[in-house]
């Protein structure tokens, strides 16, 4: 069911589950871990897309990028990881 699905699908499901509990996203902080390519101006595009997906204003979303210091698959340039924390608050 979930194989080869875009991460947006998982995010939508998580938001749906939170909404059922009376919660909504209020802030998000995301760190992208990769050696290359350098993200530069792409961070703003990613930030805007994440804000849209979470129904947040862009000032409530942070997107940063860092390297893995040549460690693991990310450091070898074979993978990209993303760690995102979404703060939830009451929807009412």
Secondary structure, DSSP 8 states (H G I E B T S, - for coil): --TT--HHHHHHHHHHHHHHTTEEEEEEEEEEE-SSS--TTHHHHHHHHHHHHHT--GGGEEEEEE--TT-HHHHTTS--EEEEEEEEEE--
